[in-house]
Amino acid sequence: MAHLSPSSCGTAAFDSPCLPKHAETPSSITSCRRSALVVENHDCLMNYFLRILKDKSYAVRTAGNAEEGLRLYRECGPFNVVLINYWLSPKSEVFIDHGIGQTGGVQFAMAVRGISSSQKMILAAFDYQNEEDIIRPRELNDVQLLIDTRDFQPQLDKIEVERAIETLTTAQLLRLRKFADFRVRGLGRAARGRTGEDLLGDALRSTLEGTRHNGEGRRWNRNVDFVTHLAGAMRSISSGWKRKFEEVFLASDLLVYDIEGRETSPLDDVPSRQATPDQCLMEMEEERRIIAMFANDLHAILVLRGIFGDMEKREIVQRLGLTEKQYAAAVKRIRFKLYGRDRRSR
């Protein structure tokens, strides 16, 4: 048995004429209470799953064996998620021998699929080390396997995101596609042949990636409706495409000739973007002076070094080991010391 240890996108309103200021909320995800059925015959695991689910505002029904679970499913299903113990007892007072192969959990999952083919399920098999060792029929290949309790919350998040994607209405998808096309058109050559569908697809993939354990995608903040989250993700992704793009011209395309036939180029008059040695030295001295002002404030120093290293907020928080609250408090102290109380009036 595994050791039991518990383990945003942008919220700004749309700035595009293609989308309203307040997009619709997917009714089945953000406005209705989520439901779960837990079919588990171990009290310690049952209590752990109940605590996690209730912390995430799920209404939970529980069963201690397959017979009871199937009765509850017929009466109360479908659920947002059904969590099943792979080593499930078929009936009460029937004990499981872990020394021989068991199919109780698999049989229960197949019975649920016979009632609702689209039901989202998680099959918990903590006695296994690798998912490849878990025997299940092809009909259950899409069922998520849980072999480490640390993956439970990310798997719930993945199910919620998948359900949110599935429940997007035709009108919501149309607005999202128009918004994606609008962002791509604004990039010009920086789009590099990408389309609005590519942008929307990247936003969806990034959101799913954000549900994984230690994933680096864009996490969906449940205080923001899903459509607004996707629009924010597309805005961020397209801005990243633009930052990484560098316009490329042939030098011959820019040449002009004066009346005497001599070649000239506007590039000859463009100052170099590279800082001179004197400028670099001055910048380094200024950075040292500012950091010295916070000699006794470790969090402020970490934030400043991240800023001077052209790191974004998320990079600073993740790479330097700060929490969101520590970052926000450090930024507030830095602004106060550098600009004083009257910064807003400047």
N, C-alpha and C positions, 0 to 999 in steps of 0.2 A: 504494500500500500504506500502510495506517495505521501511525503510529509505535507501536512495541511498548513500552508502558509498563504494568507491572502496576498494577493498581489496588490485651431479655430480659424477654424478658418475665420476669415474676416466677417465682422458683424455690421459693417457699414451698409447703408441703404444703397440701392442701385443708382449709378450715375449715368445710366444709359436711357435714351428715349425708347429702347426696345422693351423695357421692363418697368412695372409699376414700382412705386416707392415701397410698398409692402406686399410681397408676394404671398400667394396662398400657402397655407400650411397643410402638408399631407395629413389628412384627418386620422388615418389609422395609426400614425406614429406619434405625432406631437400633441394631439389634442385628446386622445383616448388613453386610458390607463392600459399598460401592457400586462399580459397574462402569461403564466407559465404553469406547466404541469411537471412535477418532479416525481419520478418513479424510482425509488431508492430504498433498499432494505438494510442500510447501515445508518444508525442514528447519528454518528459523528459527521458523516458526509452529508446527511440530510440537513443537519443544523448549519453546516458550512454553506451549502447551496442556498438555504432559506435566507441566511444573513446577507449574502451577496445580492440575491434577487430583490429582497425587500429594500436594501439600500439603493437599488436602482429603480425603485417605485413599481415593481411588478406585483400584481395580484397573483398569489401562488396557491395552487391546489397540490396535495401530496398523496402518494399511494405507496404502500410497502411491498406490493407484489404486482405481477402482471395482470392478474384477474381484476383486482381493485382498480388498477390504472386504466384498463380498457373500459371499465364501467364509467369512470369519471370522464374519459375522453368522449365516449358516446353521448354523455349527458351534457358536457360543458364545452367540448371542443368546437372549432379548432382553437389553438393557443398561439401566442407569438413564438413560443419555443417549448419543446418537450425534451426534458433531460432524463435520460434512461441509463440505469446501471447495466453494463454489459453482462455482469453476473447476476441477473435478476431472477428471483424466485418466481415460479409460475403461480403459486398460491400461498396463502398464509400457512405457517407451520411446515412448509417444505423448505429444507435447508440445502444450501449449495455446497457441493464438494469441489473446491478449487483445484483439486488434483486431477480432475477429468474435464474434458471439454464441455462447455455449457452453451446453450443457445437461447436462454430465456429472454435476454435483452434484444437479441436480433429478431426473434419471433414476435416480440411485442412491437418493435419498430415496423416490421412487415405488416402487422395487423393495423397499425395506425395508418400506414401508407394505403392500405386497402380502403380505409374510410376517407382519407384526404391525401391525395397524391402530392400536394404542394406543402404539406406540413413541414416546418423547419424543426430539426431535431439535433440533439447532441448526444452522442453515445460515450459514456464515461467508462474507461477501461484502464484503471490506474495500476493494474498488475502487469501491464505491458510497458516495455521501454521504447518500442518503435511501432509506429502506425502500421507498417508493412506486415507485422506479425498478427494483426487482428483479423480474424476471419469474418467475412460478411459477404452477402450476395451482391451482384452487380447492381441490383435495384436500390441498394443503399450506399452506393459509391459517393453520392453527394452529401451524405450525412457527416457532420463534423465529428471528429474523434478527439476525445479529451483524455490525455495520459499524464498531464501535469496540471495541478490546480492553478498555477500561475496563468495558464492560458484560458481560464474560464471567463473572466471578464472581457478579454479581447474577443473571444468567440461570441459572447452576447452582443458586443458592439458590432461585430461583422454581420450578425443576423439582423440587427436593427437597421444597418445601412442597406443591406440587400432588400429588406422589406420596404424601406423608404424609396429605393430605386424602383421597385416593382409597382409601388402605388402612386408614382408620378402620373398625373393625368395628362391627357393629350394636350390640353391647353398649357399646362406647365412645361411640358417638353417643347412645345412650339416656342414659348417665350424664351426658354433657355437656349434653344438653337438660334433664335434671332439675336440674342445677346452675344452668343459665341461668334456669330458672323460679324456682328458689329465690332467686337474687339479685334478680330483677325483683320478686317478691312482697315482698321486704324493703324495696324502695324506696318502696312505697306510691304516693302521688300524684306523687312525683318521677320515676316511670317514664314519665309523660305518654303513656300508651296503648301504650307499647312492650311487646313480648312477649319471651319467652325466645328464640324463633327470631330476633328482631331482634338480640338481644344476641350470640348465637352467630354470626350472619352478620357483625356488625361485627368480632368477634374474628378471623374468617377473613379478611375484607377487609383489616384492619389488618396481619395477618401477611403477606399477599401484598404489601401496600404496602411493608412493611419490607424486601423483597428487591430493591427497585428501587435504581438508582444514585442516591445522595443522597435516598433515600426517607425519610419521616418516620413510617412505621408501626412496628409492634412486631416487632423481629427475634427469630427463634427461636434461642435458645441451644441448640446441639446436645448440651450436657451435660444438658439437661432433656428428658424425653420429651415428645412432641408433645401428648398429652392434658393433661399438667400445664401446659404452656405456654399452651394455649387457656384453661384454667381461670383461670390468672393474668391473662391478657388480659381475660377477662370480668369478673374482680374489679376490675381497674383501670378499665375502661370504665364499669362500673355505678357505681363510686365517683365518677367524673367527672360522670356524669349527676346524681348526688345533690348534688354541690358546686355545680353550675350552677343547680339548681332553687331557686326562692324561693317559699315558700307565699304565696298571695294570698287575702286575705279582703276582703269588703266591710265597711266600717266599721259599716254598719247591722246586720251579722250579730253584732257584738260588743256592741251596746248593751244595757244592762240598766236597769231603773227601780227606784228605791227606793219606799218606802211612800207617799211624797208625790208620786210621779209624775215625779220629776226624772231626767233621763238621765245615766247614768254609763257609762264605758267602761274596761275594764282597761288599755287602751293609755295612758290618762292617767297611770298609775303606772309605766310601763315607761321606764327611763332610756334616753337616746339612746345608740346604739352609736357615734356619731361622737365621736372624741376631742376634748377641749377644746383650745384653743390652748396652755394650760400643759402639758397632757399631751404634745402633739406636740413642744413645745420640749424637754421632758425626754427623750423618746424619741430625738430627734435628737442631743442631747448625749451620751446613752449610746452611740449608734451611733458617734459620732466618737471617744469614749473607747476603745471596743473596737478600732476600726480602727487607732487610734494605737498600740496595743500591738503591732501587726504591721507597723510602718513599713518594715521591711527584708525583708518576706516578701510578694512580689507575688502569689503564688498564693493565700495565705491571705486577702489583701485582696480578690481577685476573688471567692473563695468567700463571704466575709462580705457583700460588696455584693449578691451574688446572693440570699443568704438574707434579707437585710434588704429586698430587693425582691420577696419572696414567690415566688422562682423555685424550681422543683424541681431535683433533681440533674441530670436529663437536660438541662434548659434551661441550667443553669450550665455544664455541660461543653460543650454545642454552641455556645452564644452567646458564651462567654468564651474559647473556644479552648483548653480544658484537656483533657488525657487523663484516663482513668479513674484511672490511678495517681497523677497529680498531684493530682486531686481528693481521693482517699482520703488521701494523705499530708498535704495541707493541713488536712483535717478533723481528722486525728489531732493535728496541731500545735495547732490551735485549741482542741480539747478539753483538751489537756494544759495549755496556758497559762491557760485560763479556770477549769478545775476541779481541776487538779493530778493527781498520781498516784493519789490515793485517791478518785477520782470514783465508782468502783463501790461503795464502802462507804458512800457518803452516802445 
